[in-house]
């Protein structure tokens, strides 16, 4: 399984709380999890993308 890393900046607390519920926060705003299944990884990405589009905060690339 691939390692998953998410780095946040300028996002509401709901993003950080959600990520902390399914990943390890190794530094402020840096989340990782070495064992996320493809389904869970896709769900995490979908939730984050939906929130980002709705709240229009954070930086997307």
Secondary structure, DSSP 8 states (H G I E B T S, - for coil): ---EEEE--S--HHHHHHHHHHSEEEETTEEEETT--HHHHHHHHHHHHHHHHHH--S---
